[in-house]
């Protein structure tokens, strides 16, 4: 639960000052959780130095007074990850709200020990080809009984899937890799958008998705990335979810379904194409598998220059 409360407070943070202003009462309301639980969580977060301080202030809002709690948040280290705010309000298929909040918190804890830029946790010492639960419990600071209870609830609610030697987080509000800012003067974000289309198509079809596996180079304070396969896929199938949403808004989903031939743009929308090309769904998939299914030449010669983009 502490992890979910921390995530909500940080979601309200000013990223220039690392200060978050939100009342404990509001947190309780947004997470549909008793105030006393939130107060206890905040106390523990302060004790662990994740929240450096809490200051009560009065600020004039619309000629009235509103009490703020001001949290100074410890700056993140290199292994931070991204989530969408939809996590806080999403119905994850668990009727008991306390259990639902604790499962969300568990997902956040597990994400912190996943393989870099994935939602996969792989045990270093697997147990009979499956996840080593004791190892995971120790890594995320839970006792075995608590982990087993909420892990089973998460699996039943289809928030987690067991895979060889580990598990996969299925919740779509937890970003596997990262989110890039929109920039009108560059096409860089297209690669991440296309990867996410592939990734979430896999999740929807109960397929273990591919790892992104960018080649990453740090030079002169900048991070440079290159991904041969993703570049080739994005070059041929560049239509994004936003493009499709614009079509739906203009024509309506039922009209589009009834007149597919009038919308050749769909042939460049990778989820639509994958549904047609991959009819027998494998248990897991790689970017190499996808390039073959899409008839994309994945060979790369020394005479070619692979595109590099900067983050």
Backbone as a ProteinNet text record, in pm:
[ID]
protein_1_A
[PRIMARY]
XXXXXXXXXXXXXXXXXXXXXXXXXXXXXXXXXXXXXXXXXXXXXXXXXXXXXXXXXXXXXXXXXXXXXXXXXXXXXXXXXXXXXXXXXXXXXXXXXXXXXXXXXXXXXXXXXXXXXXXXXXXXXXXXXXXXXXXXXXXXXXXXXXXXXXXXXXXXXXXXXXXXXXXXXXXXXXXXXXXXXXXXXXXXXXXXXXXXXXXXXXXXXXXXXXXXXXXXXXXXXXXXXXXXXXXXXXXXXXXXXXXXXXXXXXXXXXXXXXXXXXXXXXXXXXXXXXXXXXXXXXXXXXXXXXXXXXXXXXXXXXXXXXXXXXX
[TERTIARY]
83	0	87	200	289	335.7	363.9	413.1	309	182	75.6	57.4	60.8	48.2	164.8	285	403.2	388.7	341.4	325.4	224.3	114.8	14.2	70.9	141.9	201.8	301.2	381.5	481.6	415.4	300.1	228.7	182.9	170.1	128.8	249.1	367	489.2	522.1	577.1	638.4	778.7	805.2	931.1	1049.7	1024.4	1133.9	1180.2	1083.8	1115.8	1117.7	1065.2	1049.9	962	863.5	767.3	628.8	555.5	419.1	324.6	216.8	119.2	-14.5	-49.4	-175.3	-209.1	-334.9	-372.4	-388.1	-365.6	-387.3	-534.3	-621.7	-764.8	-794.4	-729.7	-750.3	-695.6	-578.1	-520.9	-617.3	-672.5	-767.3	-888.7	-937.7	-1055.1	-1022.7	-908.4	-871.8	-846.9	-790.8	-761.9	-872.8	-979.3	-1093.2	-1045.9	-962.9	-897.5	-917.3	-936.2	-953.4	-837.9	-871.6	-770.9	-662.3	-701.8	-602.9	-497	-538.7	-442.7	-342.2	-391.4	-303.2	-205.4	-254.8	-168.2	-56.2	-90.1	11.1	113.2	64.1	154.4	252	200.3	285.2	390.4	350.3	444.2	560	527.7	633.2	722	660.9	739.2	836.7	793	882.4	995.5	960.9	1061.4	1168.9	1127.3	1221.1	1288.2	1260.9	1324.5	1286.3	1173.4	1122.5	1049	980.9	924.5	1009	1077.7	1173.7	1104.1	991.8	920.3	775.3	694.7	554.9	525.2	473.8	445.7	299.5	225.9	87.9	86.8	15.4	6.8	-137.2	-169.9	-298.9	-277.3	-352.2	-341.2	-479.8	-489.1	-617.9	-655.3	-766.7	-815.7	-958.7	-982.1	-1116.8	-1183.9	-1111.3	-1163	-1190.1	-1145.9	-1161.2	-1025.9	-1024.4	-898.5	-897.5	-786.1	-770.2	-637.4	-641	-518.9	-442.5	-313.2	-226.7	-130.3	-95.7	20.2	129.1	244.2	354.9	461.3	489.7	587.6	710.5	826.6	952.4	997.9	1008.3	1030.3	1176.5	1229.6	1367.8	1381.2	1487.6	1508.2	1531	1474.5	1485.3	1627.5	1658.9	1788.6	1770.3	1870.8	1870.2	1769.8	1716.7	1627.1	1479.4	1447.2	1306.9	1230.6	1097.7	1014.9	889.5	812.7	695.3	566.2	464.7	329.7	233.6	115.6	9.8	-79.3	-134.8	-221.3	-347.4	-378.9	-495.4	-483.8	-361.9	-343.5	-422.9	-431.1	-492.6	-644	-707.5	-853.4	-903.5	-813	-853.8	-918.5	-1024.9	-1084.5	-1003.4	-938.1	-852.3	-916.9	-1048.2	-1120.1	-1113.2	-1087.7	-1083.6	-1188.7	-1289	-1402.9	-1364.5	-1280.4	-1239.7	-1138.2	-1173.8	-1086.7	-952.7	-952.4	-825.2	-731.6	-786.1	-704.4	-658.4	-749	-713.4	-597.2	-602.6	-494.3	-363.7	-373.4	-251.3	-191.7	-276.8	-225.8	-157.8	-217.8	-153.4	-16.9	-12	115.7	215.7	167.7	255.4	311	226.6	272.9	385.5	371.2	474.3	605.2	594.2	714.7	783.9	705.3	764.4	828.3	761.8	818.6	958.7	981.5	1111.6	1224.4	1190.8	1295.5	1285.6	1207.3	1196.5	1324.5	1342.6	1451.3	1438	1547.7	1544.9	1464.1	1374.8	1287.9	1199.1	1153.5	1053.4	959.3	850.4	763.2	778.5	896.7	925.7	1020.1	980.1	1071.9	1116.4	1245.9	1302	1386.3	1354.9	1428.4	1572.4	1665.7	1806	1829.8	1747.7	1754	1612.7	1565	1427.3	1400.9	1272.9	1231.4	1153.9	1213.9	1151.7	1100.2	1181.3	1145.3	1043.9	1011.1	912.2	972.1	890.5	936.5	979.1	1085.3	1129.5	1064.2	955.9	877.1	952.2	1030.4	1108.7	1208.9	1273.7	1369.4	1300.6	1183.8	1110.2	1066.5	1015.3	970.9	1084.7	1202.2	1318.4	1357	1348.2	1387.4	1297.4	1167	1072.8	1030	1089.5	1066.7	934.6	881.5	758.3	787.4	702.3	714.5	647.6	683.9	633.5	481.8	422.9	277.5	204.9	251.3	187.7	205.9	327.9	352.6	264.1	259.7	181.4	33.6	-19	-160.8	-194.4	-118.3	-153.5	-105	-3.9	37.7	-71.6	-132.9	-241.2	-362.8	-393.8	-505.6	-476.1	-351.8	-312.5	-320	-278.7	-285.4	-430.5	-514.6	-657.2	-723.5	-680	-737.7	-671.3	-581.5	-511	-429.9	-368.7	-275	-131	-112.5	18.9	2.1	100	102.4	234.5	228	349.8	410.5	541.7	614.1	732.8	805.9	922.1	1017.5	1044.3	1142	1102	978.5	941.9	797.5	774	637.8	640	521.5	501.7	389.2	413.1	308.2	219.6	88.4	-5.4	-76.2	-72.6	-143.2	-90.4	-179.8	-138.5	-106	-128.6	-92.6	53.3	120.3	261.5	341.9	414.4	484.1	605.5	619.9	732.9	868.4	876.6	1006	1006.6	956.2	956.1	855.6	833.2	743.7	826.3	815.3	888.2	796.2	849.6	772.5	743.7	626.2	592.7	679.6	736.6	816.8	779.7	730.6	680.1	790.8	915.3	1023.3	1104.6	1056.7	1130.9	1034.9	1076.5	991.5	1032.9	1121.4	1173.4	1066	959.7	862.3	791.9	797.4	726.5	776.5	904.1	957.9	896.5	884.2	824.8	676.2	607.7	465.5	443	525.1	510.5	544	648.5	681.6	566.9	504.9	393.5	273.2	249.5	141.6	167.9	292	328.9	313.8	365.2	366.5	224.7	135.7	0.7	-84.6	-51.2	-116.5	-83.3	40.2	80.9	5.1	-2.7	-72.4	-218.5	-282.9	-423.9	-444	-345.5	-356.4	-288.8	-260.2	-202.7	-69.2	11.4	144.9	248.2	352.4	461.6	531.6	530.8	581.4	733.1	785	930.7	995	1121.7	1200	1239.1	1251.3	1285.5	1430.4	1522.1	1663.4	1727.3	1704.7	1777.6	1927	2006.9	2148.8	2161.5	2217.5	2221.9	2366.6	2392.2	2525.7	2513.5	2591.1	2593.8	2720.5	2701	2815.2	2788.7	2883.2	2874.8	2745.6	2704.8	2586.1	2454.5	2458.4	2336	2326.1	2202.1	2178	2135.2	2208.6	2177.8	2126.5	2021.5	1961.2	1955.8	1966.7	1944.5	1880.9	1791.2	1723.9	1689.7	1771.6	1758.6	1619.6	1573.4	1445.4	1328.9	1329.5	1220.6	1216.9	1333.2	1339	1275.1	1303.1	1248.4	1097.7	1053	909.1	836.7	889.4	826	829.3	931.3	940.1	828.8	779	674.6	535.5	527.7	398.3	400.7	377.3	398.3	269.8	155.1	28.3	16.2	-16.7	-21.2	-164.6	-175.7	-306.3	-382.4	-309	-372	-431.3	-363.4	-415.3	-547	-552.1	-673.2	-786	-752.8	-854.6	-915.7	-833.7	-883.4	-982.1	-952.2	-1044.4	-1176.4	-1167.3	-1287.9	-1374.4	-1310.4	-1384.4	-1456.7	-1392.4	-1448.7	-1558.8	-1537.1	-1629.1	-1713	-1665.7	-1736	-1685.3	-1672.4	-1612.7	-1696.5	-1828.6	-1914.7	-1904.1	-1895.8	-1881.3	-1748.2	-1643.5	-1511.1	-1511.6	-1571.1	-1577	-1652.1	-1758.4	-1841.4	-1780.8	-1680.5	-1621.4	-1468.2	-1415.1	-1270.4	-1191.6	-1242.2	-1168.5	-1151.7	-1233.6	-1223.6	-1113.8	-1051.5	-952.5	-820	-748.4	-619	-515.6	-540.4	-448.7	-432.8	-537.2	-531.4	-421.5	-384.7	-278.8	-140.3	-134.4	-9.1	-19.9	-131.1	-152.7	-116.9	-11.3	49	-40.7	-124.9	-212.5	-309	-360.7	-452	-380.4	-258.4	-181.8	-140.3	-97.7	-57.1	-173.4	-292.6	-410	-433.4	-402.7	-421.5	-306.1	-184.3	-65.7	-36.4	-62.6	-30.1	-160.4	-209.3	-336.9	-319.7	-208.7	-177.6	-85.8	-142.4	-68.9	32.2	160.4	262.1	253.1	320.7	321.9	402.8	510.5	591.1	643.4	694.9	727.4	849.6	918.9	1035	1016.8	1095.7	1090.6	1134.3	1226.2	1267.8	1149.9	1070.4	952	854.7	836.7	741.5	788.3	916.9	965.7	942.7	959.5	934.1	785.7	699.9	555.4	509.6	580.1	544.3	619.9	696.5	775.8	871.4	933.7	1032.4	1171.5	1255.5	1393.4	1470.2	1507.1	1575.9	1726.8	1776.4	1921.4	1981	2100.6	2164.7	2309.7	2350	2486.5	2573.2	2702.1	2796.4	2792	2732.1	2724.7	2607.5	2515.4	2398.8	2427	2362.1	2373.8	2242.8	2246.9	2126.1	2092.1	1965.2	1924.4	1945.8	1995.9	2019.6	1937.4	1871.5	1798.2	1840.2	1822.6	1871.9	1756.6	1780.2	1682.1	1735.2
-120.8	0	126.6	119.4	235.5	275.9	176.3	204.2	280.1	243.2	310.4	453.8	473.5	608.7	696.4	641.6	716	753.3	658.3	684.2	795.6	797	901.7	1038.4	1043.4	1170.5	1219.4	1128.3	1168.2	1209.7	1150	1188	1333.6	1387	1526.6	1620.3	1568.9	1643.7	1744.2	1857.4	1951.4	1899.1	1861	1794.8	1890.9	2019.9	2116.5	2133.7	2125.2	2149.4	2022.5	1913.6	1788.1	1807.7	1895.3	1918.9	1879.9	1809.1	1767.5	1826.2	1887.3	1945.7	1875.3	1793.8	1719.9	1678	1689.9	1654.6	1504.1	1458.9	1317.2	1280.6	1375.8	1352.7	1328.2	1405.3	1385.1	1249.9	1213.5	1083	972.2	982.6	881.5	873	990.1	991.9	933.3	970.6	923	772.6	719.2	575.9	497.4	570.9	507.2	423.6	486.9	419.5	501.4	438.3	513.4	610.1	727.5	830.1	779.3	702.1	652.5	564.7	493.4	410.9	498.8	605.9	698	765.1	808.3	872.1	777.2	650	550.5	530.2	525.3	507.3	623.8	745.8	864.5	864.3	823.7	817.5	722.3	607.2	510.4	561.9	628.7	683	790.3	871.4	971.4	903.5	799.2	726.9	667.5	623.6	563.6	667.5	795.9	906.9	915	855.2	872.2	1005.6	1042	1175.9	1246.9	1351.9	1415.4	1494.5	1557.4	1632.7	1650	1687.6	1719.9	1851.7	1948.4	2079	2112.4	2148.4	2192	2341.5	2380.6	2521.6	2558.1	2683.5	2734.2	2821.9	2798	2878.2	2927.5	3052.7	3108.8	3058.5	2990.6	2937.9	2987.2	3065.6	3115.5	3179.2	3268.9	3344.9	3257.4	3133.9	3046.6	2993.6	2908.3	2851.2	2701.1	2653.3	2509.8	2467.2	2365.6	2319.1	2226.2	2252.6	2167.2	2092.2	1975.4	1908.6	1915.7	1962.7	1979.7	1873.9	1792.7	1685.6	1716	1709.8	1720.3	1577.6	1545.1	1406.4	1384.2	1273	1238.2	1221.8	1275.9	1265.9	1121.1	1085.1	946.1	913.2	784.6	740.4	685.5	620.8	581.1	471.3	401.1	289.5	327.1	455.7	496	439.5	436	388.5	474	452.5	534.4	456.4	527.6	471.9	578.4	533.1	625.9	650.6	771.6	804.5	719.1	653.1	564.2	452.4	422	315.9	344.4	471.3	504.8	485.2	502.1	492.4	368.8	291.2	176.9	67.4	9.1	-111.5	-230	-300.1	-410.9	-547.1	-546.2	-672.8	-737.7	-658	-708.9	-633.3	-703.3	-638.2	-565.6	-627.2	-567	-456.3	-330.6	-218.3	-222.3	-268.7	-279.1	-375.7	-490.1	-586.9	-528.8	-455.4	-395.9	-298	-213.3	-117	-188.2	-294.4	-367	-440.5	-488.5	-551.4	-447	-328.5	-222.1	-187.2	-180.1	-154.8	-265.4	-390.2	-503.9	-494.2	-456.3	-441.3	-338.4	-229	-124.9	-175.6	-251.9	-307.9	-405.9	-491.4	-589.3	-519.3	-414.3	-339.8	-288.7	-253.4	-197.7	-299.2	-429	-531.9	-608.7	-556.6	-620.7	-598.6	-681.6	-658.6	-517.9	-451.7	-312	-295.7	-196.5	-163.3	-280.3	-357	-461.2	-464.5	-539.1	-569.6	-715.8	-770.4	-910.4	-918.3	-997.2	-1030.1	-1174	-1196.4	-1330	-1363.3	-1473.5	-1514.4	-1549.5	-1506.5	-1543.4	-1689.9	-1741.3	-1883	-1940	-1971.7	-2020.4	-2147	-2166.1	-2285.1	-2376.6	-2487.6	-2585.6	-2520.5	-2433.2	-2369	-2257.8	-2222.1	-2116.8	-2010.2	-1913.7	-1803.5	-1852.2	-1795.2	-1820.3	-1713.3	-1750.7	-1652	-1598.1	-1682.1	-1635.7	-1529.3	-1553.4	-1456.2	-1323.5	-1328.8	-1206.5	-1134.1	-1208.2	-1146.9	-1070.9	-1130.8	-1064.9	-938.3	-943.7	-828.7	-708	-732.4	-620.1	-592.1	-662.7	-631.6	-678	-789.1	-846.8	-983.1	-1025.5	-1162.4	-1256.5	-1382.7	-1480.5	-1491.8	-1488.3	-1503.7	-1390.2	-1267.1	-1151.4	-1156.5	-1186.5	-1195.1	-1300.5	-1419.3	-1527.9	-1492.8	-1428.6	-1391.4	-1297.5	-1189.3	-1087.7	-1124.4	-1208.3	-1258.1	-1345.7	-1430.3	-1516	-1433.5	-1329.7	-1241.3	-1172	-1126.7	-1058.1	-1150.6	-1274.9	-1372.2	-1400.1	-1416.6	-1443.5	-1326.3	-1203.9	-1083.6	-1048.9	-1136.2	-1114.8	-984.8	-956	-844.8	-892.2	-1022	-1085.6	-1219.7	-1255.2	-1385.7	-1453.3	-1579	-1654.2	-1697.8	-1680.2	-1722.5	-1807.2	-1861.2	-1942.8	-1864.3	-1919.2	-1863.8	-1730.7	-1686.1	-1556.7	-1519.6	-1390.3	-1341.5	-1220.1	-1188.2	-1073.1	-988.2	-858.5	-765.5	-735.5	-754.1	-734.5	-599.2	-531.9	-405.1	-302.2	-246.9	-158.1	-16	13.6	145.5	152	37.1	32.6	17.9	121.3	128.1	35.4	-50.7	-144.2	-76.5	25.5	88.1	234.8	323.7	465.2	538.1	663.8	750.6	867.1	895.3	1007.4	1127.2	1244.7	1366.7	1387.2	1442.8	1476.7	1594.2	1582.3	1691.2	1706.4	1824.2	1844.3	1842.9	1868.6	1880.5	1752.5	1643.7	1518	1401	1291	1171.7	1070.6	1110.4	1015.8	939.7	1007.4	933.6	820.8	819.8	717.3	577.6	562.5	429.8	370.3	452.9	404.6	377.3	462.8	439.1	307	278.6	154	34.3	46.9	-62.9	-89.3	16.9	-1.6	-65.4	-33.9	-100.8	-250.9	-288.1	-429.8	-491.9	-421.7	-473.8	-501.7	-403.2	-419.3	-510.7	-524	-626.4	-764	-782.7	-910.4	-935.9	-836.1	-851.9	-887.9	-818.8	-845.4	-987.2	-1040.3	-1173.7	-1282.4	-1250.5	-1347.8	-1403.6	-1316.3	-1352.1	-1277.5	-1345.8	-1277.5	-1186.5	-1054.9	-961.2	-961.5	-903.7	-898.8	-796.2	-816.5	-711.3	-609.3	-485.8	-380.6	-392.8	-411	-437.3	-331.1	-203.5	-97.4	-108	-66.9	-45.2	96.4	110.1	239.5	284.5	407.8	465.3	599.7	618.4	745.8	821.4	944.2	1021.5	1170.4	1237.8	1383	1423.3	1344.1	1376.4	1344.5	1285.9	1249.7	1098.7	1051.3	908.6	886.2	803.1	771.3	627.9	608.2	476.2	436.7	308.2	256.1	118.5	87.8	-42	-76.6	-159.3	-192.5	-245.7	-344.4	-408.4	-312.4	-239.3	-146.2	-34.3	11.3	114.9	66.4	-57.6	-111.1	-133.9	-181	-200.9	-66.7	32.6	164.6	233	203.1	262.4	216.3	95.3	39.8	51.4	46.2	50.1	165.4	285	406	468.8	406.5	462.2	435.6	538.8	527.7	514.3	487.4	477.9	609.8	721.2	852.8	873.2	823.4	833	756.9	638.2	556	619.7	676.3	742.3	860.2	930	1041.4	991.7	876.9	816.7	779	717.2	673.3	793	900	1021.1	1078.5	1071	1130.1	1043.7	909.9	823.1	730.4	702.7	607.1	465.9	389.9	256.9	160.9	169.8	76.9	100.1	226.3	256.5	203.3	221.6	173.4	21.9	-48.2	-194.8	-242.8	-170.6	-211.7	-172.3	-85.2	-36	-38.8	-150.8	-164.3	-127.2	-167.2	-144.2	4	88	231.5	298	218.9	275.9	200.7	220.6	152.3	189.2	298.3	338.1	226.8	144.4	35.7	-64.6	-72.9	-166.6	-120.6	-1.7	45.8	56.6	1.9	1.8	-136.1	-145	-274.3	-372.7	-332.2	-431.2	-496.1	-415.7	-467.4	-568.6	-536.4	-624.9	-752.3	-739.2	-857	-953.5	-899.7	-987.1	-1070.4	-1013.2	-1086.6	-1182	-1141.8	-1220.4	-1333.4	-1310.4	-1410.4	-1468.6	-1570.5	-1630.8	-1736.4	-1808.5	-1904	-1834.7	-1796	-1713.7	-1796.9	-1759.4	-1829.5	-1788.7	-1862.3	-1827.4	-1701.1	-1683.7	-1562.9	-1525.3	-1403.8	-1352.1	-1260.5	-1244.1	-1154.9	-1056.6	-951.2	-856.9	-924.2	-1021.6	-1096.5	-1174	-1235.8	-1310.9	-1217.3	-1098.7	-1003.2	-953.4	-925.4	-879.7	-985.4	-1112.6	-1220.1	-1227.1	-1213.8	-1218.3	-1102.6	-991.4	-872.3	-863.2	-966.2	-969.1	-850.9	-819.2	-711.5	-773	-721.6	-769.3	-719.3	-812	-774.5	-783.6	-818.2	-826.9	-687.3	-678.5	-548.1	-560	-484.3	-494.8	-382.7	-401.5	-301.6	-172.4	-176.1	-56.3	33.7	-20.5	56.8	131.5	246.4	323.3	313.6	249.8	235.5	368.6	404.4	532.8	536.6	649.2	669.6	789.4	778.2	893.3	921.1	1045.3	1092.2	1111.6	1078.9	1106.2	1216
0	0	0	72.4	77.8	-62.1	-145.5	-280.6	-362.1	-347.5	-422.7	-374	-242.8	-186.9	-233	-228.4	-274.6	-422.1	-502.1	-645.5	-669.5	-591.9	-610.9	-572.5	-460.2	-418.1	-523.1	-574.9	-674.4	-805.2	-837.9	-960	-954.9	-834.3	-817.1	-798	-820.4	-792.3	-902.3	-863.1	-955.8	-985	-1110.2	-1142.1	-1147	-1131.2	-1122.2	-977.3	-884.6	-743.5	-659.1	-713.2	-638.3	-514.7	-528.5	-421.7	-471.5	-386.4	-419.1	-315.7	-361.9	-271	-288.3	-190.9	-194.6	-52.3	-13.5	123.5	138.9	260.6	289.3	268.7	296.1	275.3	127.6	39.3	-104.7	-149.8	-98.4	-133.5	-94.2	26.2	74	-17.3	-60.9	-148.6	-285.3	-342.8	-476.5	-478.8	-370.4	-364.7	-296	-253.6	-186.5	-67.5	13.1	124.8	252.1	368.4	493.1	519.7	572.3	598.3	692.9	793.1	889.8	821.5	716.8	641.9	569	508.6	436	532.1	648.4	748	790	808.3	846.6	735	611.2	496.6	485.6	497.8	487.7	598	717.6	829.5	798.8	741.6	708	594.5	497.4	386	434.6	531.4	590.2	666.5	739.3	818	727.4	608.9	513.2	423.4	450.2	378.9	231.4	195	58.9	48.2	156.2	168.9	273.1	231.5	320.9	431.2	398.8	501.5	461.3	558.4	531.2	601.2	527.9	584.3	558.9	663.3	646.4	617.4	512.6	477.1	444.7	459.5	414.7	292.8	188.4	66.9	28.5	-15	-53.1	-192.1	-203.1	-329.9	-350.2	-455.7	-486.7	-364.9	-299.2	-184.9	-62.6	-66.3	49.2	89	187.6	233.2	210.7	163.8	142.2	203	283.9	348.7	256.1	242.7	162.2	253	212.3	269.8	164.9	203.9	109.2	137.6	36.3	52	-32.6	28.8	-43.8	-73.2	-201	-242.1	-277.6	-230.8	-263.7	-414.7	-471.8	-616.3	-656.5	-775	-819.1	-862.9	-858.9	-910.1	-1050.8	-1102.4	-1243.6	-1277.2	-1177.8	-1209.8	-1194.6	-1213.5	-1207.2	-1327	-1315.4	-1426	-1435.3	-1541	-1569.7	-1546	-1497.1	-1490.9	-1543.5	-1587.1	-1625.2	-1503.7	-1493.7	-1380.7	-1376	-1486.4	-1488.8	-1385.7	-1341.1	-1241.7	-1115.1	-1075.9	-948	-947.7	-1061.6	-1066.4	-1139.1	-1195.8	-1278	-1194.3	-1249.5	-1192	-1242.3	-1152.5	-1195.2	-1170	-1152.9	-1142	-1005.3	-901.6	-764.4	-684.5	-633.6	-568.4	-440	-359	-232.6	-260.6	-228	-264.6	-192.5	-68.3	4.2	-66.4	-106.8	-181.3	-314.6	-381.4	-511.2	-496	-391.9	-368.7	-335.5	-257.9	-221	-340.5	-429.7	-551.8	-640	-651.3	-729	-669.3	-536.2	-470.6	-497	-497.6	-527.1	-669.1	-763.4	-901.8	-911.1	-837	-838.7	-778.4	-670.2	-608.4	-702.4	-766.5	-858.4	-977.8	-1027.4	-1140.6	-1108.2	-982.9	-943.9	-953.8	-962.3	-973.4	-1105.5	-1199.5	-1331.4	-1412	-1513.4	-1607.5	-1664.8	-1688.2	-1732.3	-1860.2	-1858.7	-1971.9	-2014.5	-1915	-1938.6	-1819	-1832.4	-1719.2	-1678.7	-1702.1	-1669.5	-1549.6	-1451.4	-1342.2	-1361.9	-1365.5	-1382.7	-1259.3	-1193.7	-1073.4	-1108.4	-1026.2	-1048.3	-1012.1	-920.2	-883.3	-890.7	-1011.3	-1028.9	-947.7	-915.7	-841.6	-935.5	-972.7	-1062.2	-1190.8	-1248.9	-1374.8	-1361.7	-1237.9	-1215.1	-1124.2	-1086.2	-1004	-865.8	-814.2	-677.4	-589.7	-522.8	-448.5	-327.4	-263	-147.8	-190.3	-302.6	-356.1	-385.9	-449.9	-482.9	-356.3	-258.9	-133.3	-66.5	-64.7	-4.1	-80.3	-212.4	-294.3	-271.7	-254.8	-244	-100.2	-5.2	135.4	192	142.1	195.2	254.9	349	397.5	297.8	303.4	205.9	207.6	325.6	337	265.3	288.1	223.4	72.6	29	-115.3	-179.4	-121.5	-180.5	-188.6	-83.6	-82.5	-197.8	-209.8	-309.7	-449.5	-457.6	-588.4	-647.9	-565.9	-614.8	-655.4	-577.3	-613.5	-746.4	-763.6	-887.4	-1007.6	-990.2	-1099.9	-1136.6	-1035.3	-1058.9	-1131.6	-1100.4	-1162.2	-1295	-1341.5	-1468.5	-1469	-1355	-1344.7	-1357	-1335.6	-1344.4	-1413.1	-1494.2	-1559.4	-1525.8	-1482.4	-1457.2	-1589.9	-1602.8	-1722.7	-1678.5	-1772.1	-1737.2	-1647.1	-1531.4	-1436	-1374.2	-1397.3	-1341.7	-1365.8	-1387.5	-1409.4	-1501.1	-1551.4	-1639.8	-1583.7	-1565.4	-1523.8	-1644.1	-1627.9	-1738.6	-1734.2	-1620.9	-1606.2	-1706	-1788.1	-1896.5	-1850.6	-1722.7	-1671	-1626.9	-1624.1	-1587.2	-1715.6	-1751.5	-1880.3	-1877.8	-1978.4	-1976.2	-1988.6	-2075.4	-2099.7	-2056.2	-2139.6	-2105.6	-2193	-2161.5	-2238.3	-2289.4	-2418.1	-2477.6	-2495	-2474	-2493.6	-2641.2	-2669.7	-2807.6	-2853.1	-2970.8	-3026.3	-3173.5	-3209.5	-3345.1	-3450	-3408.6	-3506.6	-3522.2	-3469.7	-3480.4	-3478.1	-3538.1	-3540.8	-3435.3	-3344	-3245.6	-3167.7	-3119.3	-3040	-3115.1	-3248.4	-3324.7	-3290.4	-3259.4	-3231.4	-3105	-3003.1	-2878.9	-2898	-2974.2	-2999.2	-3072.7	-3172	-3247.1	-3158.9	-3077.5	-2986.4	-2889.9	-2838.9	-2746.1	-2815	-2941.6	-3015	-3022.6	-3051.4	-3056	-2917.7	-2817.7	-2681	-2631.3	-2645.9	-2591.7	-2679.2	-2806.9	-2889.5	-2833.4	-2793.8	-2733.9	-2603.7	-2516.6	-2388.8	-2412.4	-2506.5	-2537.7	-2588.2	-2659	-2717.8	-2634.3	-2507.6	-2413.7	-2462.7	-2521.5	-2570.2	-2485.5	-2444.8	-2374.7	-2475.5	-2453	-2554.5	-2564.6	-2672.9	-2690.9	-2598.8	-2570.1	-2505.2	-2611.3	-2570.7	-2666.7	-2714.4	-2622.1	-2655.1	-2744.6	-2713.1	-2783.9	-2753.6	-2848.2	-2821.1	-2766.6	-2647.3	-2578.9	-2561.5	-2602.2	-2589.6	-2517.2	-2411.7	-2340.5	-2379.4	-2429.1	-2476.4	-2455.9	-2395	-2372.8	-2303.2	-2204.9	-2127	-2194	-2313.1	-2384.1	-2399.1	-2415.2	-2434.6	-2579	-2649	-2788.1	-2795.7	-2874.9	-2889.7	-3036.6	-3060.4	-3194.2	-3181.3	-3272.2	-3271.4	-3416.2	-3475.3	-3617.3	-3651.6	-3575.9	-3608.1	-3589.1	-3478.9	-3452.2	-3555.5	-3599	-3702.6	-3832.3	-3869	-3994.6	-3985	-3869.6	-3850.4	-3855.3	-3782.5	-3778.2	-3914	-3994.7	-4127.6	-4219.8	-4197.9	-4284.6	-4223.1	-4091.3	-4021.6	-3921.4	-3972.2	-3892.3	-3839.8	-3866	-3817.6	-3667.8	-3591	-3445.7	-3394.8	-3267.4	-3202.5	-3215.4	-3206.8	-3219.1	-3358.5	-3461	-3597.7	-3610.8	-3552.3	-3559.4	-3479.6	-3364.2	-3283.6	-3358.6	-3435	-3516.2	-3621.6	-3682.5	-3779.7	-3714.8	-3596.5	-3525.9	-3489.7	-3444.8	-3409.2	-3531.1	-3646.1	-3767.6	-3828.9	-3833.4	-3906.8	-3818.4	-3698.5	-3612.9	-3636.1	-3530	-3538.6	-3622.6	-3613.3	-3687.4	-3838	-3878.8	-4021.5	-4073.2	-3995.9	-4037.6	-4051.6	-3955	-3960.4	-4083.8	-4119.2	-4232.8	-4367.2	-4363.8	-4488.9	-4481.9	-4438.6	-4418.6	-4543.9	-4661	-4786	-4818.3	-4758.2	-4782.6	-4698.4	-4611.7	-4520.1	-4531.5	-4642.7	-4661.9	-4556.6	-4484.7	-4378	-4274.5	-4260.3	-4161.8	-4194	-4320.8	-4360.1	-4314.8	-4256.5	-4197.3	-4045.2	-3991.7	-3846	-3793.4	-3717	-3689.3	-3612.9	-3517	-3453.8	-3553.5	-3645.7	-3748.4	-3836.9	-3876.1	-3964.1	-3890.1	-3765.5	-3688.4	-3668	-3648.7	-3634.3	-3759.3	-3875.5	-4001.2	-4029.5	-3993.2	-4028.4	-3929.1	-3801.9	-3699.8	-3646.1	-3711.9	-3673	-3564.2	-3567.6	-3461.1	-3361.7	-3249.5	-3154.2	-3075.1	-3078.3	-2999.4	-2852.4	-2764.9	-2622.7	-2596.9	-2672.3	-2661.5	-2799	-2807.9	-2939.7	-2929.6	-3040.6	-3046.1	-3160.9	-3161.5	-3273.4	-3402.9	-3393.2	-3511.6	-3570.5	-3484.1	-3527.1	-3598.7	-3541.9	-3599.2	-3735.2	-3750.1	-3880.8	-3988.2	-3953.4	-4049.5	-4084.5	-3983.2	-4007.2	-4095.4	-4087	-4164.8	-4297.2	-4328.6	-4452.9	-4463	-4351.7	-4348.3	-4351.1	-4438.6	-4447.3	-4325.1	-4238.2	-4114.6	-4126.7	-4246	-4263.4	-4259.5	-4211.7	-4194.2	-4235.9	-4336.5	-4387.8	-4332.8	-4342.6	-4290.7	-4371.4	-4490.8	-4574.8	-4537.2	-4454.6	-4415.9	-4286.3	-4272.2	-4149	-4073.4	-3958.2	-3878.8	-3811.2	-3812.4	-3757.2	-3606.8	-3559.7	-3417.2	-3373.1	-3258.2	-3207.8	-3064.4	-3022.9	-2893.8	-2797.8	-2671.6	-2567.3	-2476.6
[MASK]
+++++++++++++++++++++++++++++++++++++++++++++++++++++++++++++++++++++++++++++++++++++++++++++++++++++++++++++++++++++++++++++++++++++++++++++++++++++++++++++++++++++++++++++++++++++++++++++++++++++++++++++++++++++++++++++++++++++++++++++++++++++++++++++++++++++++++++++++++++++++++++++++++++++++++++++++++++++++

